[in-house]
Amino acid sequence: MKIFVPGRICLFGEHSDWAGSYRRINANIEKGYTIITGTDQGIHAEIEPHPTSLVLSSTTPAGERVGPYEIPMELSALHAEAQRGGFWSYIAGVAYQVLTHYHVRGLVIDNFKTDLPIKKGLSSSAAISVLAARAFNRVYDLKMTTRGEMELAYQGEITTPSRCGRMDQGCAFGNRPVLMTYDGDLLETSELKVGGELYFVIVDLQAQKDTMEILKRLNRCYPFPETTLEKGVQELLGPINKRVTHQAIEAIQQADAQRLGALMIEAQGFFDRYATPACPEELTAPVLHRVLNYEPLKPHIWGGKGVGSQGDGTAQFIARSETDQQAIVEILERDLGMSTLKLSIRPGQKVRKALIPAAGFGTRLFPASKATKKELFPIVDRDGIAKPAILLIVEEALEAGIEEVIIIVQEDDLDDFQNLFNVQISIENYNKLPRHFQDYSQRILEMGRRIRFVFQTTQEGFGHAVYCAREAIGNEPFLLMLGDHLYRSEGERSCARQLLDAYEQHGVSVVGLRRTPQEMIGNFGTVGGNWIEDNRLLNVTEFAEKPTLDYARTNLQIPGLKEDEYLTVFGQYIIRPQLFDFLEEHIANNVRERGEFQLTSALDRLRRQDGFNGLIINGKRFDIGLPDYYLDTLREFRKG
C-alpha cells in the first residue's frame, strides 16, 4: 500500500494556534484562526504489516538508501526511540501512541521519496507523523477519521523532543484549504470550498532565524497583557487576525486572487507593526522584506507575506496567473538564487458522468422481465406521465448537473434502450400525441444525445458491472445510481444534487444513506461511522453487506441514532476513480463473494485508502426489484 502526505503551509494566521490555546487561562483572549493547505510536495512511502517490529527505511533527497532500521513494537523501546529525536523519532512516537490505545502489531514503512524541503516552515516532521498514523489506521483498519489521524500524529510528535503547534498536523487534510479554530484545548476544523484556481509560490529565503527565540518572546505577551507592546501582540493575533482570516476565507471561496494578495500585504504590515517590536532581532527580517519588495516581481504578483514563525525563513506570493507563477519562480531562482516551490489550489474535480447498471436479468420479476427489462417498467410520475423507470433515473442525473450518462446493458438489450432514447416514433403516432407529449418526446431525444451505452457480456456481479465502465468513466469521479431504484427528494435539491454538493465541499467519495429500522438491515448494505456534521454527514468507518443484527449491534451503531436504527445505503454514490483499481485486482485474482464480484468490498478498500463520507439524504428511495416493492412504488411514487 502506498501513502503520500503533503507538507503544510499556513496561508494566514501564523502564531494564532498557540495564542488561542491561552483561552483556557484568560477567556478574554480571542480564538485563534489559521488557514492552512497542503503543499504539492511531501512524503511518499510504501507500507505493509510486520508481526513484531517497526521496520523503517528511507531514501534521501540525494538518492542514498538509509536503513532498514528495526525497533521492537514494545512501549519502552518505542518511547526511548521517540525521546532520542531525529527522523525516526516521529514514527516511533506515533507508534508508541498507537500501541498505547490499540491492539496492533508492527509495520514496515519505506519512505522511498521525499520532495518536501526540510525545516522550512512546511511541517515535514508533522507530515512524517501523519504518515505513520495513517499507515497504522489503514493497515489495521483502526477506523480513525482524518481528525483522528491528525490528533494521533500530534500526540506522537509531542512524545519526541519536538514542540510542534496544533496546526502542524493539518497536512492530514491533503491539499484542500482548511480553517482551523483554536479555543483553549479545543480544536475545530472546517474544509474550505475553493471557487477557482489559485497559484502560489513558496520561496526559501536561505537566511537564518531562531524560531524558538521568536516563540519565547511572543509567548511573554500571554496570558495577561500589561504593556502596550503585549496588548499589541494580543490584538494582532486576536481581533486583527480574526478579521483578516475570515476575509481571506471569502476570497478563497470566490477565487479572488487580487483580494488575497491585498490581505497578505495587510497581514504582513500588521505583523511588522505589532509583532516585530517583541523580537526585533529575529523579526526585522531584512531578507524577507527585500524579497517581498523586489521590483521585478511586482508585475507578476498580487501580494506576499512571510510564512510560519515569520522572520528570514520562508515567504509566499500569490501569482496573478499560472504563467505569472512560472515567471516568479524564474525571477527568484535566476536573480536571487533562491529555491522555490509551486503551490496550486484548485477546486475539486467536477463530477461530470453518471453510471447506471442495467444489465441484470431481473430474476425476481420473471416472467415480466422476459417481456421487457425491469429498468423499462412503467412508473407514473407526478406530472401524470407514465415513464420507463430508467428515464426517471436519467432525468434526475441530468437535472443535478451531470453532463453524460453511461448505462451498462447486455448487448441483446441495446435496441430496447436505443429505441427509447435515440429513435423517434413514427410520424403517424407522433401526430396522434397531445402537444405536451410531443414536447416530451423531443426532450427524450435530447436526453439521448447525452447517453452512452456500455456492454456487460457476462453477469458476474454488481462490482463486475461497474468495472465494465472503467474506460468510459476514465480517471474521473462519477455518480453511481442503481437501475432498479427511483429517488424522490423531500426538499428543493434533488437526491443526486445533495450528494454532488457534499462531494464538491469535501472532495471525498460519498455514499447516500437513509435511516432504517433494525429488522430490515439484513436486506441492505449498512455502514458504521463517526459524525462530521451531526445527523447529516459522517465519516464512514465500515461497509457491511446485509449484516446480521448481532454484528450490527456490535459494530455498526451510530451515536445519536435510536438504538434500533441503523444507516443503510440509499442507492446513490459519488465514487473516486481509484475504485477501478480494486475491482480490477479482485477480478484478476478471482476474489468473489457469493460467487460474484461484489462492489461493497471494493468500496471498503477505497474507504481505507482514500476515505469515504456518508450523507443522510433528505428524500425517499423506491425499489422496483421485487413484485411487492414494484407495487408499492406504483402506489407511492406519484405522491412523493
C-alpha positions as CSV (number, residue, x, y, z in Angstrom):
1,M,0.0,0.0,0.0
2,K,1.4,3.4,-0.9
3,I,0.7,6.6,1.1
4,F,1.5,10.2,0.3
5,V,1.2,13.0,2.9
6,P,2.0,16.6,1.8
7,G,3.7,19.3,3.7
8,R,1.6,22.1,5.3
9,I,1.8,25.8,4.7
10,C,0.0,28.4,6.8
11,L,-1.6,30.9,4.4
12,F,-3.0,33.1,7.1
13,G,-3.0,33.2,10.9
14,E,0.5,32.1,11.9
15,H,1.1,32.1,15.7
16,S,-2.6,32.2,16.5
17,D,-2.8,28.5,17.2
18,W,-0.7,28.7,20.4
19,A,-2.2,32.2,21.1
20,G,-5.7,30.8,21.1
21,S,-4.7,28.0,23.5
22,Y,-4.2,30.6,26.2
23,R,-8.0,31.0,26.3
24,R,-8.0,28.2,28.9
25,I,-6.3,30.7,31.2
26,N,-7.7,34.0,30.0
27,A,-11.2,33.8,28.4
28,N,-10.9,37.4,27.1
29,I,-8.3,36.3,24.6
30,E,-9.7,36.0,21.1
31,K,-9.8,32.5,19.5
32,G,-7.0,31.6,17.1
33,Y,-7.8,31.2,13.4
34,T,-5.5,29.8,10.7
35,I,-6.0,28.9,7.1
36,I,-3.7,26.0,6.1
37,T,-3.3,23.9,3.0
38,G,-1.1,21.0,1.9
39,T,1.8,21.6,-0.5
40,D,2.2,19.8,-3.8
41,Q,5.3,18.1,-2.3
42,G,5.5,15.8,0.6
43,I,6.5,12.3,2.0
44,H,5.9,9.2,-0.1
45,A,6.0,5.7,1.5
46,E,5.1,2.1,0.9
47,I,3.7,0.3,3.9
48,E,2.9,-3.3,4.9
49,P,2.2,-5.1,8.2
50,H,5.0,-6.7,10.3
51,P,4.4,-9.3,13.0
52,T,6.6,-7.8,15.7
53,S,8.5,-4.7,14.8
54,L,8.6,-1.2,13.3
55,V,10.9,-1.6,10.3
56,L,11.9,1.7,8.8
57,S,13.9,2.7,5.7
58,S,14.3,5.8,3.7
59,T,15.7,7.3,0.5
60,T,17.4,10.7,1.0
61,P,16.8,13.5,-1.5
62,A,20.3,12.7,-2.8
63,G,19.1,9.2,-3.6
64,E,21.0,7.4,-0.8
65,R,19.3,4.5,1.0
66,V,19.1,4.5,4.8
67,G,18.1,1.5,6.8
68,P,16.3,-0.8,7.3
69,Y,16.2,0.2,11.0
70,E,14.2,-2.1,13.3
71,I,12.5,-1.1,16.5
72,P,10.6,-3.7,18.6
73,M,6.9,-2.9,18.9
74,E,7.2,-2.5,22.7
75,L,6.2,0.6,24.6
76,S,9.6,1.0,26.3
77,A,11.6,0.6,23.1
78,L,9.3,3.0,21.1
79,H,9.3,5.6,23.8
80,A,13.1,5.5,24.0
81,E,13.4,6.0,20.3
82,A,10.9,8.8,20.3
83,Q,12.9,10.6,23.1
84,R,16.1,10.2,21.2
85,G,15.0,12.7,18.5
86,G,15.8,12.7,14.8
87,F,14.0,11.4,11.7
88,W,12.9,8.0,13.1
89,S,11.7,9.5,16.4
90,Y,8.5,10.9,14.9
91,I,7.4,7.5,13.6
92,A,8.4,5.9,16.9
93,G,6.4,8.5,18.8
94,V,3.3,7.8,16.8
95,A,3.8,4.0,17.1
96,Y,4.1,4.5,20.9
97,Q,0.7,6.3,21.0
98,V,-0.9,3.7,18.7
99,L,0.3,0.9,20.9
100,T,-1.0,2.7,24.0
101,H,-4.5,2.9,22.6
102,Y,-4.9,0.0,20.1
103,H,-4.1,-3.7,19.8
104,V,-1.8,-3.7,16.8
105,R,1.4,-5.4,15.6
106,G,4.2,-3.8,13.6
107,L,4.7,-2.0,10.3
108,V,7.2,-1.9,7.5
109,I,7.5,1.7,6.3
110,D,9.7,2.5,3.4
111,N,9.9,6.3,2.8
112,F,11.0,5.9,-0.8
113,K,10.8,9.5,-1.8
114,T,10.8,12.9,-0.1
115,D,10.4,16.0,-2.3
116,L,9.4,18.3,0.6
117,P,12.1,20.8,1.9
118,I,13.1,20.1,5.5
119,K,13.0,22.7,8.2
120,K,11.4,25.4,6.0
121,G,8.2,26.0,7.8
122,L,6.3,23.4,5.8
123,S,5.9,20.9,8.7
124,S,8.0,18.0,7.3
125,S,8.0,16.4,10.8
126,A,4.2,16.6,11.0
127,A,4.0,15.0,7.6
128,I,6.1,12.1,8.8
129,S,3.9,11.8,11.9
130,V,0.7,11.9,9.9
131,L,2.0,9.3,7.5
132,A,2.8,7.0,10.4
133,A,-0.7,7.5,11.9
134,R,-2.3,6.9,8.6
135,A,-0.3,3.8,7.9
136,F,-1.4,2.2,11.2
137,N,-5.0,3.3,10.5
138,R,-5.1,1.8,7.1
139,V,-3.2,-1.4,7.7
140,Y,-5.0,-2.3,10.9
141,D,-8.3,-0.6,9.9
142,L,-8.5,1.4,13.2
143,K,-11.5,3.4,11.8
144,M,-10.0,6.8,12.6
145,T,-11.2,9.8,10.8
146,T,-8.8,12.4,9.3
147,R,-9.2,14.4,12.5
148,G,-8.4,11.2,14.5
149,E,-5.2,10.6,12.4
150,M,-4.3,14.3,12.9
151,E,-4.8,14.1,16.7
152,L,-2.8,10.8,16.9
153,A,0.0,12.4,14.9
154,Y,0.1,15.4,17.2
155,Q,0.3,13.2,20.3
156,G,3.0,11.2,18.6
157,E,5.1,14.2,17.7
158,I,5.0,15.8,21.2
159,T,6.2,12.5,22.5
160,T,9.5,13.5,20.8
161,P,11.7,16.5,21.7
162,S,9.8,18.5,19.1
163,R,7.4,21.1,20.3
164,C,5.0,21.4,17.3
165,G,2.0,23.6,17.2
166,R,-1.6,22.4,16.9
167,M,-1.9,23.4,13.3
168,D,1.1,21.4,12.0
169,Q,-0.7,18.1,11.5
170,G,-3.3,19.9,9.3
171,C,-1.4,18.3,6.5
172,A,-3.6,15.3,7.2
173,F,-6.3,17.0,5.1
174,G,-4.2,16.9,2.0
175,N,-4.1,19.8,-0.5
176,R,-7.6,21.2,0.5
177,P,-7.6,24.5,2.3
178,V,-8.8,24.1,5.9
179,L,-9.8,26.7,8.5
180,M,-8.6,25.7,11.9
181,T,-10.0,27.3,15.0
182,Y,-8.3,27.2,18.4
183,D,-10.2,27.7,21.6
184,G,-8.1,26.7,24.6
185,D,-7.7,23.0,24.3
186,L,-10.5,22.7,21.7
187,L,-9.7,22.5,18.0
188,E,-12.2,22.8,15.2
189,T,-11.5,22.2,11.6
190,S,-13.6,23.1,8.5
191,E,-12.6,22.4,4.9
192,L,-13.0,25.4,2.6
193,K,-14.6,25.3,-0.8
194,V,-12.3,26.8,-3.5
195,G,-14.1,28.9,-6.1
196,G,-11.4,28.6,-8.8
197,E,-7.7,28.1,-9.4
198,L,-5.2,30.0,-7.2
199,Y,-1.5,30.0,-7.8
200,F,1.2,30.5,-5.2
201,V,5.0,30.4,-5.0
202,I,6.8,29.5,-1.8
203,V,10.4,30.6,-1.6
204,D,13.2,29.5,0.8
205,L,14.9,32.8,1.8
206,Q,18.1,30.9,2.5
207,A,18.8,33.0,5.6
208,Q,18.7,32.3,9.3
209,K,16.1,32.7,12.0
210,D,15.7,31.4,15.6
211,T,12.1,30.1,15.8
212,M,12.5,29.2,19.4
213,E,13.5,32.7,20.3
214,I,10.6,34.2,18.4
215,L,8.1,31.9,20.1
216,K,9.7,32.6,23.5
217,R,9.4,36.4,23.1
218,L,5.9,36.4,21.7
219,N,4.7,34.0,24.5
220,R,5.8,36.6,27.1
221,C,2.8,38.6,25.9
222,Y,0.4,36.0,27.3
223,P,-1.9,35.3,29.0
224,F,-2.5,38.7,30.6
225,P,-1.1,41.7,28.8
226,E,0.4,44.5,30.9
227,T,2.4,46.7,28.5
228,T,1.4,48.4,25.2
229,L,3.6,46.0,23.4
230,E,1.9,43.0,24.9
231,K,-1.5,44.4,24.2
232,G,-0.4,45.0,20.6
233,V,0.7,41.4,20.1
234,Q,-2.6,40.1,21.5
235,E,-4.5,42.5,19.3
236,L,-2.5,41.2,16.3
237,L,-3.1,37.5,17.0
238,G,-6.6,38.0,18.1
239,P,-9.1,40.5,16.6
240,I,-6.9,41.6,13.7
241,N,-6.2,38.0,12.8
242,K,-9.8,37.0,13.0
243,R,-10.9,39.8,10.6
244,V,-8.1,39.2,8.1
245,T,-8.5,35.4,8.1
246,H,-12.3,35.5,7.6
247,Q,-11.9,38.0,4.8
248,A,-9.4,35.6,3.3
249,I,-11.9,32.7,3.5
250,E,-14.4,34.7,1.4
251,A,-11.6,35.5,-1.1
252,I,-10.7,31.8,-1.4
253,Q,-14.3,30.8,-1.9
254,Q,-14.6,33.4,-4.7
255,A,-11.1,32.6,-6.1
256,D,-10.3,36.3,-5.8
257,A,-6.6,36.2,-6.0
258,Q,-6.2,40.0,-6.1
259,R,-8.1,40.3,-2.8
260,L,-6.0,37.6,-1.3
261,G,-2.9,39.4,-2.3
262,A,-4.1,42.6,-0.7
263,L,-4.9,40.7,2.5
264,M,-1.4,39.2,2.5
265,I,0.2,42.6,2.3
266,E,-2.1,43.9,5.0
267,A,-1.4,40.9,7.3
268,Q,2.4,41.4,6.8
269,G,2.0,45.1,7.7
270,F,0.2,44.4,10.9
271,F,2.8,41.7,11.8
272,D,5.6,44.2,11.3
273,R,3.8,46.8,13.3
274,Y,2.8,44.7,16.4
275,A,5.0,41.6,16.5
276,T,8.4,42.8,15.4
277,P,8.9,45.1,18.4
278,A,8.5,42.0,20.6
279,C,11.5,40.3,19.0
280,P,13.3,42.8,16.7
281,E,16.5,40.7,16.4
282,E,14.6,37.9,14.6
283,L,11.5,39.7,13.1
284,T,13.0,42.7,11.5
285,A,13.8,40.2,8.7
286,P,15.7,42.2,6.1
287,V,15.9,39.4,3.7
288,L,12.1,38.7,3.8
289,H,11.3,42.4,3.2
290,R,13.9,42.7,0.4
291,V,12.3,39.8,-1.4
292,L,8.7,40.9,-0.7
293,N,9.5,44.3,-2.2
294,Y,11.7,43.1,-5.1
295,E,10.7,45.3,-8.0
296,P,10.9,42.7,-10.9
297,L,8.3,40.5,-9.1
298,K,5.6,43.2,-8.9
299,P,4.1,42.8,-12.4
300,H,3.5,39.1,-11.6
301,I,2.2,39.1,-8.0
302,W,-0.9,40.3,-6.2
303,G,0.9,40.2,-2.9
304,G,3.1,38.2,-0.5
305,K,4.0,37.7,3.2
306,G,6.2,35.7,5.5
307,V,5.4,32.1,6.4
308,G,5.3,30.2,9.7
309,S,7.0,31.9,12.6
310,Q,8.0,34.7,10.1
311,G,11.5,36.1,10.2
312,D,14.0,35.3,7.5
313,G,12.8,31.8,6.8
314,T,10.2,31.3,4.1
315,A,8.0,33.7,2.1
316,Q,4.9,33.1,-0.1
317,F,3.5,35.0,-3.0
318,I,0.2,34.7,-4.8
319,A,0.6,35.0,-8.6
320,R,-1.7,36.8,-11.0
321,S,-1.9,33.7,-13.2
322,E,-0.3,30.3,-13.9
323,T,2.0,32.0,-16.3
324,D,3.0,34.5,-13.7
325,Q,3.6,31.7,-11.2
326,Q,6.3,30.4,-13.5
327,A,7.7,33.9,-14.1
328,I,8.0,34.3,-10.3
329,V,9.9,31.1,-10.0
330,E,12.3,32.0,-12.7
331,I,13.0,35.5,-11.3
332,L,13.6,34.3,-7.7
333,E,15.9,31.4,-8.9
334,R,17.8,33.4,-11.5
335,D,18.1,36.8,-9.9
336,L,18.2,35.9,-6.2
337,G,19.5,32.3,-6.3
338,M,16.7,31.1,-4.1
339,S,14.9,27.7,-4.3
340,T,11.1,27.8,-4.8
341,L,8.1,25.5,-4.7
342,K,4.9,26.0,-6.7
343,L,1.6,25.6,-4.9
344,S,-1.6,25.5,-6.9
345,I,-5.0,25.3,-5.2
346,R,-7.8,24.1,-7.4
347,P,-11.5,23.3,-7.0
348,G,-12.2,19.6,-6.6
349,Q,-12.6,17.7,-9.8
350,K,-16.1,18.1,-11.1
351,V,-18.4,15.1,-11.3
352,R,-19.5,15.1,-15.0
353,K,-20.6,11.5,-15.5
354,A,-23.2,9.2,-14.1
355,L,-23.2,5.4,-14.3
356,I,-26.4,3.3,-14.2
357,P,-26.0,-0.5,-14.3
358,A,-29.0,-2.0,-16.2
359,A,-27.7,-5.4,-17.4
360,G,-29.3,-7.7,-14.9
361,F,-31.9,-10.2,-15.9
362,G,-34.5,-9.3,-13.3
363,T,-34.9,-12.9,-12.0
364,R,-37.3,-11.8,-9.2
365,L,-39.6,-10.2,-11.7
366,F,-39.9,-13.1,-14.1
367,P,-41.8,-13.6,-16.4
368,A,-42.4,-9.8,-16.8
369,S,-38.7,-9.3,-17.2
370,K,-38.7,-11.7,-20.1
371,A,-41.0,-9.4,-21.9
372,T,-39.1,-6.2,-21.2
373,K,-36.2,-5.1,-19.0
374,K,-37.2,-4.2,-15.4
375,E,-35.5,-0.8,-16.0
376,L,-38.1,-0.2,-18.7
377,F,-41.1,-1.0,-16.5
378,P,-43.6,2.0,-16.4
379,I,-43.9,4.3,-13.5
380,V,-46.4,7.2,-13.3
381,D,-44.6,10.4,-12.3
382,R,-46.0,13.4,-10.5
383,D,-46.7,15.1,-13.8
384,G,-49.1,12.2,-14.7
385,I,-46.8,10.9,-17.5
386,A,-46.1,7.1,-17.5
387,K,-42.3,6.9,-17.8
388,P,-39.9,3.9,-18.0
389,A,-38.0,3.7,-14.8
390,I,-34.7,4.3,-16.4
391,L,-36.0,7.6,-17.8
392,L,-36.7,8.8,-14.3
393,I,-33.2,8.0,-13.2
394,V,-31.6,9.7,-16.2
395,E,-33.7,12.8,-15.6
396,E,-32.5,13.0,-12.0
397,A,-28.9,12.7,-13.1
398,L,-29.1,15.4,-15.8
399,E,-31.1,17.8,-13.7
400,A,-28.4,17.5,-11.0
401,G,-25.9,18.8,-13.5
402,I,-24.4,15.6,-14.9
403,E,-23.1,16.0,-18.4
404,E,-23.0,12.4,-19.6
405,V,-24.9,9.3,-18.5
406,I,-23.4,5.8,-19.1
407,I,-25.8,2.9,-19.0
408,I,-24.5,-0.7,-18.7
409,V,-26.6,-3.1,-20.7
410,Q,-26.4,-6.5,-22.2
411,E,-25.8,-6.4,-26.0
412,D,-29.0,-8.2,-26.8
413,D,-31.0,-5.4,-24.9
414,L,-29.3,-2.5,-26.6
415,D,-32.0,-2.0,-29.2
416,D,-34.7,-1.6,-26.5
417,F,-32.8,1.2,-24.8
418,Q,-31.8,2.9,-28.0
419,N,-35.4,2.8,-29.2
420,L,-36.3,4.7,-26.1
421,F,-33.6,7.3,-26.1
422,N,-32.4,7.6,-29.7
423,V,-35.3,6.7,-32.1
424,Q,-38.3,9.0,-32.7
425,I,-41.7,7.3,-33.0
426,S,-43.4,7.2,-36.4
427,I,-44.8,10.4,-37.7
428,E,-48.3,8.9,-37.7
429,N,-48.1,8.1,-34.0
430,Y,-46.3,11.4,-33.2
431,N,-49.2,13.3,-34.8
432,K,-51.6,11.5,-32.6
433,L,-49.9,12.7,-29.4
434,P,-51.2,15.7,-27.4
435,R,-48.9,18.7,-27.6
436,H,-47.3,18.2,-24.2
437,F,-46.5,14.5,-25.1
438,Q,-44.9,15.7,-28.4
439,D,-42.7,18.1,-26.5
440,Y,-41.7,15.4,-24.1
441,S,-40.9,13.1,-27.0
442,Q,-38.4,15.7,-28.2
443,R,-37.0,16.0,-24.7
444,I,-36.3,12.3,-24.6
445,L,-34.3,12.5,-27.8
446,E,-32.3,15.5,-26.3
447,M,-31.5,13.3,-23.3
448,G,-30.5,10.5,-25.6
449,R,-27.7,12.7,-27.1
450,R,-26.0,12.6,-23.6
451,I,-26.3,8.9,-23.1
452,R,-23.7,6.3,-23.8
453,F,-24.1,2.5,-23.6
454,V,-21.5,0.0,-22.3
455,F,-21.9,-3.8,-22.6
456,Q,-21.6,-6.3,-19.8
457,T,-21.2,-9.5,-21.7
458,T,-21.3,-11.8,-18.7
459,Q,-23.3,-11.2,-15.5
460,E,-20.8,-11.7,-12.7
461,G,-22.0,-9.3,-10.0
462,F,-22.5,-5.6,-9.3
463,G,-18.8,-4.9,-8.9
464,H,-18.1,-6.5,-12.3
465,A,-20.9,-4.5,-13.9
466,V,-19.4,-1.2,-12.6
467,Y,-15.9,-2.3,-13.7
468,C,-17.2,-2.7,-17.3
469,A,-17.5,1.1,-17.5
470,R,-13.9,1.8,-16.5
471,E,-12.8,3.0,-19.9
472,A,-16.0,5.1,-20.4
473,I,-15.6,6.8,-17.0
474,G,-11.8,7.4,-17.3
475,N,-9.9,9.0,-14.4
476,E,-12.8,10.9,-13.1
477,P,-15.2,10.8,-10.1
478,F,-18.6,9.6,-11.1
479,L,-22.2,9.4,-9.8
480,L,-23.4,5.8,-9.4
481,M,-27.2,5.2,-9.4
482,L,-28.9,1.8,-9.3
483,G,-31.0,0.9,-12.3
484,D,-33.9,-0.5,-10.3
485,H,-34.2,2.3,-7.7
486,L,-36.1,5.6,-8.0
487,Y,-35.4,8.6,-5.9
488,R,-37.6,11.5,-4.7
489,S,-36.2,14.4,-2.8
490,E,-38.2,15.9,0.1
491,G,-36.6,19.4,-0.4
492,E,-35.6,21.8,-3.1
493,R,-32.4,19.9,-4.1
494,S,-32.7,16.5,-5.7
495,C,-31.1,13.5,-4.0
496,A,-28.3,13.4,-6.6
497,R,-27.7,17.1,-6.2
498,Q,-27.3,16.7,-2.4
499,L,-24.6,14.1,-3.0
500,L,-22.8,16.3,-5.6
501,D,-22.8,19.3,-3.2
502,A,-21.3,17.1,-0.4
503,Y,-18.6,15.9,-2.8
504,E,-17.8,19.3,-4.0
505,Q,-17.5,20.6,-0.4
506,H,-15.3,17.8,0.9
507,G,-13.6,16.1,-2.1
508,V,-14.1,12.6,-0.7
509,S,-16.2,9.8,-2.1
510,V,-19.6,9.9,-0.6
511,V,-22.5,7.4,-0.3
512,G,-26.1,8.3,0.2
513,L,-27.7,6.9,3.4
514,R,-31.0,6.6,5.0
515,R,-32.2,5.6,8.5
516,T,-33.5,2.1,8.6
517,P,-35.1,0.0,11.4
518,Q,-33.1,-2.9,12.6
519,E,-35.4,-5.6,11.3
520,M,-34.7,-4.5,7.7
521,I,-30.9,-4.1,7.7
522,G,-30.4,-7.7,6.6
523,N,-31.7,-6.6,3.2
524,F,-29.3,-3.7,2.6
525,G,-25.7,-2.6,2.7
526,T,-25.1,-0.9,6.1
527,V,-22.4,1.5,7.3
528,G,-20.7,2.4,10.5
529,G,-19.1,5.8,11.1
530,N,-18.4,8.9,13.1
531,W,-20.2,12.2,12.7
532,I,-18.6,15.0,10.8
533,E,-21.8,17.1,10.9
534,D,-24.4,15.8,13.4
535,N,-27.3,13.9,11.9
536,R,-26.2,14.7,8.4
537,L,-22.7,13.8,7.3
538,L,-20.4,11.2,8.7
539,N,-17.0,9.6,8.1
540,V,-17.7,6.0,7.1
541,T,-15.6,3.5,9.1
542,E,-17.1,0.3,7.7
543,F,-19.2,-1.0,4.8
544,A,-21.1,-4.2,5.7
545,E,-23.2,-6.0,3.1
546,K,-26.5,-7.2,4.5
547,P,-25.2,-7.7,8.1
548,T,-26.7,-9.8,10.8
549,L,-28.4,-7.9,13.6
550,D,-25.8,-9.2,16.1
551,Y,-23.0,-8.0,14.0
552,A,-24.7,-4.6,13.5
553,R,-25.3,-4.1,17.2
554,T,-21.6,-4.7,17.9
555,N,-20.0,-2.8,15.0
556,L,-22.4,-0.5,13.2
557,Q,-24.3,1.5,15.8
558,I,-24.1,5.3,15.2
559,P,-24.1,7.7,18.2
560,G,-27.3,9.8,18.2
561,L,-29.5,7.3,16.3
562,K,-32.2,5.3,18.0
563,E,-31.0,2.1,19.5
564,D,-33.0,0.1,16.9
565,E,-32.0,2.3,14.0
566,Y,-29.1,2.0,11.5
567,L,-27.8,3.7,8.4
568,T,-28.2,1.8,5.2
569,V,-27.2,2.6,1.6
570,F,-29.6,4.8,-0.2
571,G,-28.7,3.6,-3.7
572,Q,-26.6,6.6,-4.9
573,Y,-22.9,7.1,-4.6
574,I,-20.2,9.5,-5.8
575,I,-17.0,7.5,-6.2
576,R,-13.5,8.4,-6.9
577,P,-11.9,6.5,-9.8
578,Q,-9.4,4.6,-7.6
579,L,-12.3,2.2,-7.1
580,F,-11.5,0.6,-10.5
581,D,-8.0,-0.4,-9.3
582,F,-9.5,-2.5,-6.5
583,L,-12.2,-4.0,-8.8
584,E,-9.5,-4.9,-11.3
585,E,-7.5,-6.6,-8.6
586,H,-10.5,-8.6,-7.4
587,I,-11.3,-9.7,-11.0
588,A,-7.7,-10.6,-11.8
589,N,-7.4,-12.7,-8.7
590,N,-10.9,-14.1,-8.9
591,V,-11.9,-12.7,-5.5
592,R,-15.6,-13.5,-5.3
593,E,-18.3,-13.2,-2.7
594,R,-21.3,-15.5,-3.0
595,G,-19.9,-16.5,-6.4
596,E,-19.8,-12.9,-7.8
597,F,-17.5,-9.8,-7.9
598,Q,-19.2,-7.5,-5.4
599,L,-18.9,-3.8,-5.1
600,T,-19.1,-3.5,-1.3
601,S,-15.7,-5.0,-0.6
602,A,-14.1,-2.7,-3.2
603,L,-15.8,0.3,-1.6
604,D,-14.5,-0.7,1.8
605,R,-10.9,-0.8,0.3
606,L,-11.4,2.6,-1.2
607,R,-12.6,3.9,2.2
608,R,-9.4,2.6,3.9
609,Q,-7.1,4.0,1.2
610,D,-8.8,7.3,0.4
611,G,-11.6,8.0,2.9
612,F,-15.4,7.8,2.4
613,N,-18.1,10.0,3.7
614,G,-21.8,9.2,4.1
615,L,-24.6,11.7,3.6
616,I,-28.1,11.2,5.0
617,I,-30.3,12.0,2.1
618,N,-33.3,14.2,2.5
619,G,-35.5,12.1,0.3
620,K,-37.0,8.7,-0.3
621,R,-35.9,5.6,-2.3
622,F,-38.3,3.5,-4.2
623,D,-37.3,-0.1,-5.2
624,I,-38.7,-1.9,-8.2
625,G,-36.6,-5.1,-7.9
626,L,-39.3,-7.2,-6.3
627,P,-43.0,-7.6,-7.2
628,D,-44.3,-6.2,-3.9
629,Y,-41.7,-3.3,-4.0
630,Y,-42.8,-2.5,-7.5
631,L,-46.4,-2.4,-6.5
632,D,-45.6,-0.1,-3.6
633,T,-43.7,2.2,-5.9
634,L,-46.6,2.4,-8.3
635,R,-48.8,3.5,-5.4
636,E,-46.4,5.9,-3.7
637,F,-44.0,7.4,-6.2
638,R,-46.6,9.8,-7.8
639,K,-47.5,11.1,-4.3
640,G,-43.8,11.6,-3.2
